[in-house]
Amino acid sequence: MAQPENPGRVPVKKTLVVLGLAAAALLLFFYKSNEIPLWSQDEGRHGEIAREMFERRELVVPSFNYVDYLEKPPFAFLPNAAAYVLFGVSSVSARLPAIAAALLGLLLTYFFARRFFSGSAAGHSAVILATSVGYVLVGRFAVIDMVLTLWLSCAIFFLMAACFEQKRHLYLPAYFFMGLAVLTKGLIGIVLPGLIFLAFLVWTRRLGEILKMHIPWGILIVTATALPCFLAVWRREPEFFEVFFLKHQFARFATKTFGRVRPFWFFVPILFGVAFPWSLFIPAGVVSGLKSGEFPRDKVKFLIAWILGVFVFFSIPRSKLPYYILPLSVPLAMLLGLFFSSLSSGNASALVVKAAKRTWASLLAVSAAGAAGLALYALLGDLDETARALKPLLFAGSVFVLMLFPAAWLGFKGRFKAAFAGTAVIVYGVLMTTFVGMKTLNPFESTYEEARLIEPLLGTDGVAAVFASPDTFSDFPFHLRRRVAVIGDNRGTLTQESEEPENEADSKKWFMSADAMSRIFNEGGKRMFCLMKEDQFEVLKGSGLKKYEVLSHAYGKMLIRTVD
């Protein structure tokens, strides 16, 4: 007689799978993080703002380079400051809130995909999100967008649950998470979920749901969550509402004053790139969701409204950055998770199978062309200094891209489970290779090496300076753990506050013209160091700089010092 199978085997196997996936996810976000210092621009600025809050024990008014920073509410930086309290000031600590938000986002996506659709859809959705290049990369940077994405996702998932499950009390936590999103980045926290939900209700002719949403309670919850923090800043800085709401909420959305001007279609190639190769399956995923009938069509429509709402909303402003569309990563992963779940289960219609095979065929062509293009660029391209440093990784990247070819071939032949698994593993490998490339880019993107060079030379009376906007080398004060002087006319995000009458004396000391700095260098007697882009050195010499010593000239930057 055949012996019955040990009932303990299945749970053990599932436990091992879960533990393996958890370890892979942790590795994805922590690998090389301790070897990659904060980079300049947004990451360095956010990390330094939190460091100054931690250093000054300041919870109300953030500062950047020790000048009040009113573009974001203080709550946006408190998680980073809390990480410094727990683990000390470091680049990894600065990134912990984003990493934690990304990992929670994976769990959240799995949980709600399982709740709204199926276990298979949940697994596929989580794997797609974990191998979405844009989601993973932003989740490893010390910027607030991943935390914002988490709050928005929580809010929208609770809106879905309240609507589809007829549990009206679930609207209340949705409002709470909207309040947290408002605290993180402003009015977008209520405007974006509201527009997405309204678009869905209009599409499905369910506008009556608005009367069941406990909107008065919602107003109270959002107000109680966000307003105390805003009022606390306003009491200390009366111009906060003008700067934060009028200038950086409305003017940024409606004008091109803040630069970074991009065309309306800017996010089309961005979406294709940051979600590749899964992005190739978006048309097939939409058709499958709306036509197959395997999953509730209204819930599929909600995901589509969510994706389009984020995409269109951020396409309207003149000013755009690639990671603005990060919040659509979650619904996109779920929509594609439904598609691949349908293929894997064998329940897909003939139309969906045909669309899938055609998409895998297109991936065959793209992978072959991409691998050849990367290899030829590495061999024959006119490479700048940055690209030359990455040359070995370009070849590695071409190998990984070429490895998509057999996975795509399996999909073209209808072996969808193997094709999906193979693609996910290859993208995971590409991401791990990318992290090695990020370490190689450290000297180009970070001022860590320059800071370490001058730190023992500064002493207590030395002055570090940048001949650039403070945002260009925003990580410099973070790595030095001290304030830096700003040389030249470009004060970047510090312009308005540094020019306030009450800050006149401080600005005279810490903001100076190139002529004034050149006089300090030429006269000697003061220990001073200045970092700049190498193409700005001739500009500085044109201001009269004659006496100096070059400490470092590499990676597109120059570091000079006064001569005793």
MARMARZA-160440 format. One record per residue (C-alpha): x negated, y, z; residue number from 1. Coordinates in Angstrom, 3 decimals, padded with zeros to 6 digits. Example, Ala and Ser with C-alpha at 12.3 -4.5 7.8 and 13.67 -1.06 7.14 Angstrom:
BEGIN
R        c1        c2        c3    n
R  -012.300  -004.500   007.800    1
R  -013.670  -001.060   007.140    2
END
This chain:
BEGIN
R        c1        c2        c3    n
R   000.000   000.000   000.000    1
R  -001.327   003.429  -000.920    2
R  -002.268   005.526   002.035    3
R  -000.481   008.874   002.340    4
R  -002.612   011.907   001.709    5
R  -004.007   013.643   004.734    6
R  -001.635   016.574   005.295    7
R  -004.511   018.571   006.705    8
R  -006.382   018.682   003.412    9
R  -004.184   021.232   001.679   10
R  -004.302   023.802   004.500   11
R  -008.066   023.350   004.817   12
R  -008.497   023.809   001.091   13
R  -006.322   026.890   001.088   14
R  -008.204   028.272   004.082   15
R  -011.512   027.778   002.315   16
R  -010.191   029.497  -000.805   17
R  -008.909   032.445   001.234   18
R  -012.198   032.731   003.132   19
R  -014.147   032.544  -000.117   20
R  -012.052   035.293  -001.716   21
R  -012.365   037.437   001.409   22
R  -016.154   037.030   001.381   23
R  -016.249   037.910  -002.325   24
R  -014.183   041.051  -001.668   25
R  -016.422   042.140   001.214   26
R  -019.530   041.548  -000.895   27
R  -017.956   043.575  -003.697   28
R  -017.712   046.681  -001.542   29
R  -020.736   046.336   000.734   30
R  -023.420   044.925  -001.592   31
R  -026.308   047.416  -001.860   32
R  -024.270   050.074   000.000   33
R  -027.036   050.461   002.577   34
R  -029.589   050.945  -000.216   35
R  -027.650   053.654  -002.067   36
R  -027.766   057.052  -000.328   37
R  -024.974   059.558  -000.782   38
R  -025.002   061.089  -004.246   39
R  -024.561   064.753  -005.110   40
R  -021.339   066.496  -006.122   41
R  -018.117   065.251  -004.492   42
R  -019.549   062.393  -002.443   43
R  -022.306   064.452  -000.888   44
R  -019.929   067.321  -000.101   45
R  -017.351   065.092   001.602   46
R  -020.023   063.257   003.579   47
R  -021.620   066.517   004.736   48
R  -018.304   068.126   005.721   49
R  -017.554   065.148   007.953   50
R  -021.096   065.240   009.365   51
R  -020.725   068.888   010.334   52
R  -017.373   068.156   011.972   53
R  -019.083   065.378   013.929   54
R  -022.103   067.495   014.829   55
R  -020.077   070.564   015.895   56
R  -017.297   068.500   017.529   57
R  -014.932   070.462   015.279   58
R  -011.531   068.941   014.526   59
R  -009.635   071.922   013.118   60
R  -011.663   073.930   010.582   61
R  -013.967   071.923   008.294   62
R  -017.184   073.451   007.025   63
R  -019.581   072.687   004.205   64
R  -023.174   073.854   004.597   65
R  -021.863   075.550   007.768   66
R  -019.428   077.787   005.865   67
R  -015.704   077.275   006.501   68
R  -014.217   074.969   003.868   69
R  -010.483   075.456   003.348   70
R  -009.905   073.567   000.094   71
R  -008.836   070.415   001.963   72
R  -007.142   069.906   005.339   73
R  -009.363   068.634   008.176   74
R  -007.502   065.324   008.344   75
R  -009.078   064.372   004.998   76
R  -012.505   064.176   006.636   77
R  -011.609   062.890   010.099   78
R  -011.907   059.178   009.143   79
R  -015.492   059.787   007.995   80
R  -016.294   061.729   011.162   81
R  -014.782   058.904   013.223   82
R  -017.041   056.434   011.399   83
R  -020.044   058.565   012.413   84
R  -018.898   058.418   016.041   85
R  -018.647   054.626   015.918   86
R  -021.636   053.726   013.755   87
R  -023.843   056.795   013.561   88
R  -024.452   059.150   010.652   89
R  -025.427   057.250   007.508   90
R  -024.376   056.866   003.916   91
R  -022.660   053.565   004.699   92
R  -020.691   055.164   007.551   93
R  -019.618   057.976   005.227   94
R  -018.234   055.386   002.815   95
R  -016.503   053.173   005.375   96
R  -013.068   054.885   005.173   97
R  -012.988   054.470   001.377   98
R  -014.158   050.855   001.626   99
R  -011.592   050.057   004.324  100
R  -008.839   051.728   002.267  101
R  -009.832   049.732  -000.826  102
R  -009.793   046.436   001.061  103
R  -006.454   047.274   002.693  104
R  -005.164   048.181  -000.761  105
R  -006.009   044.685  -001.979  106
R  -004.126   043.134   000.952  107
R  -001.210   045.505   000.476  108
R  -000.972   044.675  -003.229  109
R  -000.990   040.945  -002.511  110
R   001.605   041.243   000.267  111
R   004.113   043.319  -001.665  112
R   003.618   041.467  -004.958  113
R   004.438   038.280  -003.068  114
R   007.406   039.943  -001.394  115
R   008.875   041.419  -004.585  116
R   007.884   038.759  -007.109  117
R   006.027   035.500  -006.301  118
R   002.920   034.020  -004.754  119
R   001.402   033.416  -008.180  120
R   002.036   037.022  -009.228  121
R   000.498   038.190  -005.950  122
R  -002.693   036.199  -006.468  123
R  -003.113   037.370  -010.048  124
R  -002.427   040.994  -009.057  125
R  -005.012   040.974  -006.268  126
R  -007.667   039.423  -008.529  127
R  -007.015   041.999  -011.268  128
R  -007.226   044.880  -008.786  129
R  -010.445   043.505  -007.279  130
R  -011.998   043.322  -010.753  131
R  -010.778   046.725  -011.929  132
R  -013.977   048.704  -012.439  133
R  -012.516   052.091  -011.534  134
R  -010.853   050.858  -008.344  135
R  -013.976   049.138  -007.081  136
R  -016.381   051.961  -007.899  137
R  -014.255   054.684  -006.282  138
R  -013.781   052.378  -003.298  139
R  -017.541   052.450  -002.761  140
R  -017.858   056.258  -002.771  141
R  -017.352   058.658   000.137  142
R  -014.489   060.555  -001.494  143
R  -010.928   060.921  -000.227  144
R  -009.152   059.571  -003.315  145
R  -009.128   055.933  -002.202  146
R  -007.620   056.847   001.161  147
R  -005.043   058.985  -000.666  148
R  -004.278   056.025  -002.942  149
R  -003.676   053.830   000.106  150
R  -001.184   056.289   001.669  151
R   000.629   056.793  -001.650  152
R   000.815   053.037  -002.247  153
R   002.225   052.460   001.242  154
R   004.843   055.167   000.717  155
R   005.932   053.867  -002.689  156
R   006.023   050.228  -001.576  157
R   008.342   051.166   001.291  158
R   010.519   053.111  -001.151  159
R   010.730   049.962  -003.267  160
R   011.554   047.764  -000.280  161
R   014.233   050.154   001.006  162
R   015.857   050.398  -002.414  163
R   015.723   046.793  -003.590  164
R   016.299   045.079  -000.263  165
R   019.012   047.514   000.860  166
R   017.111   048.170   004.094  167
R   017.605   051.908   004.370  168
R   015.564   052.224   007.564  169
R   012.459   051.452   005.485  170
R   012.712   054.918   003.945  171
R   011.474   056.279   007.286  172
R   007.962   054.699   007.167  173
R   007.803   055.794   003.519  174
R   008.195   059.400   004.676  175
R   005.537   058.899   007.338  176
R   002.992   057.713   004.760  177
R   003.931   060.644   002.519  178
R   003.056   062.881   005.461  179
R  -000.347   061.210   005.759  180
R  -000.880   061.728   002.016  181
R   000.011   065.423   002.415  182
R  -002.501   065.657   005.263  183
R  -005.125   064.099   002.999  184
R  -004.702   066.084  -000.218  185
R  -001.694   068.346  -000.020  186
R   001.708   068.497  -001.692  187
R   000.884   065.693  -004.086  188
R   001.656   063.403  -001.143  189
R   005.394   064.099  -001.477  190
R   005.649   065.359  -005.053  191
R   004.155   062.279  -006.732  192
R   006.165   059.578  -004.878  193
R   009.279   061.739  -005.245  194
R   008.873   062.137  -009.003  195
R   008.136   058.440  -009.488  196
R   011.190   057.390  -007.489  197
R   013.423   059.942  -009.214  198
R   012.223   058.802  -012.647  199
R   013.064   055.218  -011.736  200
R   016.522   056.146  -010.456  201
R   017.278   058.104  -013.613  202
R   016.016   055.272  -015.831  203
R   018.122   052.650  -014.052  204
R   021.131   054.963  -013.470  205
R   020.983   054.603  -009.697  206
R   021.020   058.254  -008.681  207
R   023.509   057.419  -005.949  208
R   020.600   055.957  -004.012  209
R   019.495   059.507  -003.205  210
R   022.436   059.845  -000.802  211
R   021.201   056.816   001.158  212
R   017.600   057.939   001.618  213
R   017.971   059.761   004.956  214
R   016.433   062.843   003.338  215
R   016.976   065.138   006.394  216
R   015.048   062.601   008.487  217
R   012.423   062.476   005.734  218
R   011.936   066.244   005.856  219
R   011.606   066.056   009.629  220
R   009.110   063.164   009.529  221
R   006.891   064.714   006.836  222
R   006.980   068.071   008.605  223
R   006.214   066.570   012.026  224
R   003.344   064.549   010.535  225
R   001.629   067.299   008.531  226
R   002.661   070.726   009.799  227
R   000.908   070.705   013.226  228
R  -002.470   070.166   011.553  229
R  -001.839   072.924   009.007  230
R  -000.679   075.349   011.689  231
R  -003.765   074.626   013.785  232
R  -006.012   075.575   010.851  233
R  -003.869   078.620   010.034  234
R  -004.152   079.963   013.580  235
R  -007.941   079.919   013.257  236
R  -008.111   080.863   009.559  237
R  -005.072   082.945   008.448  238
R  -006.086   082.711   004.776  239
R  -005.793   078.890   004.870  240
R  -002.335   078.754   003.293  241
R  -003.394   081.089   000.495  242
R  -006.593   079.181  -000.239  243
R  -005.268   075.653   000.177  244
R  -001.707   075.883  -001.118  245
R  -001.609   078.803  -003.553  246
R  -005.103   078.482  -004.974  247
R  -005.941   074.781  -004.775  248
R  -002.444   073.307  -005.148  249
R  -000.633   075.552  -007.616  250
R  -003.365   077.530  -009.418  251
R  -005.543   074.433  -009.854  252
R  -002.576   072.599  -011.378  253
R  -001.427   075.380  -013.694  254
R  -004.624   077.156  -014.792  255
R  -008.128   076.383  -016.006  256
R  -009.768   078.638  -013.414  257
R  -011.541   075.747  -011.704  258
R  -013.307   074.344  -014.760  259
R  -013.392   070.638  -015.616  260
R  -010.961   071.520  -018.417  261
R  -009.922   068.438  -020.360  262
R  -007.355   067.801  -023.123  263
R  -003.950   066.290  -022.368  264
R  -005.019   062.883  -023.734  265
R  -008.175   062.767  -021.560  266
R  -006.974   059.850  -019.435  267
R  -006.194   057.555  -022.375  268
R  -009.825   056.439  -022.926  269
R  -010.485   056.725  -019.195  270
R  -007.725   054.217  -018.419  271
R  -009.002   051.899  -021.131  272
R  -012.528   052.010  -019.697  273
R  -011.914   051.839  -015.945  274
R  -009.539   048.879  -016.256  275
R  -011.363   047.020  -019.068  276
R  -010.845   044.262  -020.127  277
R  -007.461   044.060  -018.381  278
R  -006.407   047.332  -020.020  279
R  -006.218   045.531  -023.381  280
R  -003.238   043.602  -022.011  281
R  -001.147   046.639  -020.997  282
R   001.115   046.593  -024.101  283
R   001.655   042.834  -023.775  284
R   002.280   043.233  -020.032  285
R   004.962   045.875  -020.605  286
R   006.692   043.757  -023.268  287
R   006.515   040.675  -021.062  288
R   007.907   042.474  -018.042  289
R   010.841   044.005  -019.887  290
R   011.705   041.130  -022.216  291
R   010.868   037.835  -020.503  292
R   013.465   037.900  -017.732  293
R   011.255   035.784  -015.460  294
R   010.971   038.609  -012.935  295
R   013.643   041.128  -011.815  296
R   013.731   043.725  -014.561  297
R   014.496   046.677  -012.291  298
R   011.383   045.968  -010.220  299
R   009.319   045.801  -013.388  300
R   010.793   049.152  -014.427  301
R   009.749   050.579  -011.081  302
R   006.141   049.522  -011.714  303
R   006.246   051.089  -015.173  304
R   007.727   054.320  -013.758  305
R   004.950   054.325  -011.143  306
R   002.228   053.929  -013.774  307
R   003.678   056.537  -016.135  308
R   004.433   058.932  -013.287  309
R   000.803   059.027  -012.163  310
R  -000.548   059.126  -015.712  311
R   001.704   061.953  -016.952  312
R   001.500   063.976  -013.732  313
R  -002.289   064.159  -013.813  314
R  -002.405   064.681  -017.579  315
R  -000.519   067.980  -017.306  316
R  -003.102   070.099  -015.378  317
R  -005.963   071.654  -017.304  318
R  -008.508   070.530  -014.694  319
R  -009.085   066.768  -014.663  320
R  -011.508   064.261  -013.181  321
R  -011.615   060.553  -014.104  322
R  -010.637   059.276  -010.652  323
R  -007.451   061.368  -010.471  324
R  -005.511   058.443  -011.967  325
R  -006.777   056.006  -009.327  326
R  -003.258   055.699  -007.749  327
R  -001.976   053.868  -010.832  328
R  -004.480   051.033  -010.286  329
R  -002.139   049.249  -007.865  330
R   001.048   049.163  -010.003  331
R  -001.004   048.397  -013.116  332
R  -002.610   045.405  -011.388  333
R   000.843   044.198  -010.328  334
R   002.344   044.606  -013.800  335
R  -000.531   042.671  -015.361  336
R  -000.368   040.161  -012.503  337
R   003.222   039.365  -013.532  338
R   002.084   038.898  -017.112  339
R  -000.771   036.496  -016.308  340
R   001.353   034.652  -013.756  341
R   003.960   034.058  -016.431  342
R   001.311   032.728  -018.820  343
R  -000.264   030.477  -016.195  344
R   003.069   028.982  -015.129  345
R   004.005   028.060  -018.691  346
R   007.265   030.013  -018.406  347
R   006.285   032.740  -020.838  348
R   008.424   033.188  -023.912  349
R   007.073   032.533  -027.391  350
R   006.887   036.296  -027.932  351
R   004.759   036.786  -024.808  352
R   002.455   033.878  -025.681  353
R   001.967   035.283  -029.163  354
R   001.171   038.734  -027.768  355
R  -001.280   037.195  -025.298  356
R  -003.139   035.247  -027.964  357
R  -003.415   038.325  -030.154  358
R  -004.822   040.316  -027.241  359
R  -007.372   037.617  -026.452  360
R  -008.331   037.699  -030.142  361
R  -008.913   041.457  -029.907  362
R  -011.081   040.845  -026.830  363
R  -013.162   038.439  -028.929  364
R  -013.959   041.256  -031.319  365
R  -014.481   043.848  -028.586  366
R  -016.826   041.638  -026.557  367
R  -018.971   040.793  -029.571  368
R  -019.134   044.407  -030.735  369
R  -019.756   045.709  -027.218  370
R  -022.604   043.281  -026.542  371
R  -024.247   044.110  -029.863  372
R  -023.804   047.838  -029.292  373
R  -025.383   047.768  -025.832  374
R  -028.318   045.698  -027.021  375
R  -028.961   047.905  -030.067  376
R  -028.706   051.053  -027.966  377
R  -031.265   049.674  -025.507  378
R  -033.605   048.655  -028.345  379
R  -033.228   051.496  -030.850  380
R  -031.386   054.316  -029.125  381
R  -032.914   057.702  -028.381  382
R  -032.923   057.164  -024.625  383
R  -033.267   059.941  -022.095  384
R  -035.069   059.436  -018.790  385
R  -031.983   058.068  -017.056  386
R  -031.184   055.573  -019.823  387
R  -034.796   054.377  -019.929  388
R  -034.629   053.579  -016.221  389
R  -031.512   051.527  -016.874  390
R  -032.859   049.737  -019.941  391
R  -033.171   046.277  -018.310  392
R  -029.633   046.601  -017.001  393
R  -028.342   047.553  -020.440  394
R  -029.618   044.213  -021.721  395
R  -028.065   042.445  -018.718  396
R  -024.806   044.259  -019.420  397
R  -024.843   043.122  -023.041  398
R  -025.247   039.516  -021.868  399
R  -022.304   039.831  -019.479  400
R  -020.106   041.451  -022.124  401
R  -021.026   038.691  -024.561  402
R  -019.973   036.161  -021.923  403
R  -016.424   037.481  -022.309  404
R  -016.453   035.856  -025.743  405
R  -015.945   032.229  -024.561  406
R  -013.325   033.358  -022.003  407
R  -011.465   035.201  -024.741  408
R  -011.732   032.145  -026.990  409
R  -010.054   030.014  -024.315  410
R  -007.237   032.546  -024.131  411
R  -006.886   032.603  -027.895  412
R  -006.525   028.809  -027.785  413
R  -003.801   029.029  -025.154  414
R  -005.832   027.910  -022.139  415
R  -004.642   030.879  -020.135  416
R  -005.615   029.788  -016.621  417
R  -009.215   029.139  -017.599  418
R  -009.380   032.334  -019.635  419
R  -008.080   034.429  -016.751  420
R  -010.451   032.870  -014.208  421
R  -013.417   033.164  -016.539  422
R  -012.704   036.824  -017.293  423
R  -012.374   037.658  -013.591  424
R  -015.683   035.947  -012.754  425
R  -017.504   037.725  -015.582  426
R  -016.141   041.156  -014.610  427
R  -017.184   040.439  -011.024  428
R  -020.699   039.717  -012.301  429
R  -020.694   042.943  -014.315  430
R  -019.717   044.887  -011.186  431
R  -022.500   043.325  -009.137  432
R  -024.980   044.220  -011.893  433
R  -023.586   047.766  -011.875  434
R  -024.431   048.109  -008.195  435
R  -028.038   047.253  -008.998  436
R  -027.887   049.955  -011.663  437
R  -026.518   052.421  -009.110  438
R  -029.561   051.781  -006.944  439
R  -031.777   052.461  -009.960  440
R  -029.956   055.757  -010.493  441
R  -030.578   056.948  -006.915  442
R  -033.445   059.323  -007.786  443
R  -031.360   060.936  -010.546  444
R  -028.087   061.285  -008.626  445
R  -029.263   061.843  -005.048  446
R  -031.616   064.259  -003.281  447
R  -032.527   061.641  -000.675  448
R  -036.157   061.333  -001.810  449
R  -036.667   065.115  -001.861  450
R  -035.151   065.421   001.609  451
R  -037.421   062.710   002.992  452
R  -040.407   064.444   001.409  453
R  -039.890   067.823   003.043  454
R  -038.269   066.737   006.315  455
R  -041.578   066.281   008.209  456
R  -042.882   069.558   006.722  457
R  -039.969   071.807   007.631  458
R  -040.474   072.077   011.359  459
R  -038.048   074.205   013.355  460
R  -038.606   077.453   011.460  461
R  -038.831   076.174   007.886  462
R  -036.088   076.852   005.336  463
R  -034.823   074.433   002.697  464
R  -033.089   076.023  -000.287  465
R  -031.432   075.104  -003.571  466
R  -031.590   077.233  -006.699  467
R  -028.164   076.086  -007.854  468
R  -024.573   075.925  -006.738  469
R  -024.432   074.249  -003.300  470
R  -022.137   071.655  -004.922  471
R  -024.843   070.617  -007.399  472
R  -027.041   069.276  -004.587  473
R  -024.266   068.787  -002.043  474
R  -025.990   065.811  -000.432  475
R  -029.160   067.800   000.359  476
R  -027.927   069.172   003.723  477
R  -026.561   065.711   004.568  478
R  -029.906   063.993   004.072  479
R  -031.771   066.826   005.846  480
R  -029.190   067.030   008.656  481
R  -029.434   070.830   008.490  482
R  -028.229   073.880   006.594  483
R  -029.811   074.916   003.300  484
R  -030.092   078.367   001.761  485
R  -028.367   078.993  -001.571  486
R  -030.340   080.908  -004.199  487
R  -028.723   082.644  -007.169  488
R  -025.265   083.928  -008.024  489
R  -023.379   080.609  -008.057  490
R  -021.933   079.897  -004.621  491
R  -019.550   077.203  -005.896  492
R  -016.850   076.116  -003.468  493
R  -018.296   078.443  -000.816  494
R  -017.701   081.608  -002.829  495
R  -014.547   082.931  -001.206  496
R  -015.397   082.216   002.422  497
R  -019.025   083.355   002.162  498
R  -017.877   086.695   000.734  499
R  -015.413   087.428   003.545  500
R  -016.368   090.640   005.421  501
R  -016.705   088.811   008.747  502
R  -019.331   086.522   007.163  503
R  -021.472   089.335   005.745  504
R  -024.356   088.974   008.205  505
R  -024.460   085.189   007.826  506
R  -024.352   085.423   004.040  507
R  -027.274   087.850   003.931  508
R  -029.376   085.243   005.690  509
R  -028.274   082.112   003.838  510
R  -027.352   083.379   000.360  511
R  -029.960   085.301  -001.610  512
R  -030.852   086.296  -005.129  513
R  -033.610   084.677  -007.144  514
R  -035.575   087.943  -006.911  515
R  -035.368   087.903  -003.108  516
R  -036.561   084.300  -002.936  517
R  -039.417   085.010  -005.335  518
R  -040.582   087.831  -003.067  519
R  -040.628   085.442  -000.089  520
R  -042.733   082.964  -002.069  521
R  -045.103   085.620  -003.418  522
R  -045.630   087.318  -000.033  523
R  -046.161   084.074   001.885  524
R  -046.011   083.845   005.656  525
R  -042.735   081.912   005.696  526
R  -042.371   078.176   005.237  527
R  -039.772   077.663   002.492  528
R  -038.894   074.841   000.085  529
R  -036.654   075.136  -002.960  530
R  -035.011   072.380  -005.005  531
R  -033.666   072.967  -008.521  532
R  -032.920   071.344  -011.858  533
R  -036.102   071.352  -013.922  534
R  -034.521   073.468  -016.660  535
R  -033.944   076.232  -014.080  536
R  -037.604   076.596  -013.160  537
R  -038.349   078.956  -016.042  538
R  -035.369   081.073  -014.997  539
R  -036.830   081.319  -011.494  540
R  -040.244   082.243  -012.860  541
R  -038.529   084.953  -014.874  542
R  -037.398   086.522  -011.614  543
R  -041.020   087.157  -010.659  544
R  -042.065   083.898  -008.994  545
R  -045.857   083.648  -009.164  546
R  -047.090   081.951  -006.018  547
R  -045.858   078.424  -005.325  548
R  -046.845   074.780  -004.990  549
R  -045.026   071.979  -006.823  550
R  -044.248   069.144  -004.408  551
R  -042.198   067.003  -006.773  552
R  -041.303   067.068  -010.446  553
R  -039.338   064.006  -011.500  554
R  -035.893   062.721  -012.388  555
R  -034.805   066.056  -013.859  556
R  -035.529   067.977  -010.644  557
R  -038.299   070.204  -009.289  558
R  -039.184   070.837  -005.655  559
R  -041.512   073.716  -004.828  560
R  -042.848   075.221  -001.591  561
R  -044.478   078.393  -000.397  562
R  -048.267   078.510  -000.253  563
R  -049.765   079.439   003.118  564
END
